[in-house]
Amino acid sequence: MWKNEQYKKNIKLERERPVGIPVKVDLTDLIRQVYVQPKSPKWFVDTVKDVLKKVWCQR
């Protein structure tokens, strides 16, 4: 039973503590190309294109 209680305590602590440091970045500086698997469904390709248009249009 002790291991289970210790596990729950660790999970609770992880949720309460902030993880990492938030840093503002421009995704267009980090991403040069995006590859989509050739057998991906059309809806997925369209979604990726839409997201990329929004990201690059905000620049």
Buried (B, 14 or more C-beta within 10 A) or exposed (E): EEEEEEEEEEEEEEEEEEEEEEEEEEEEEEEEEEEEEEEEEEEEEEEBEEEBEEBEEEE
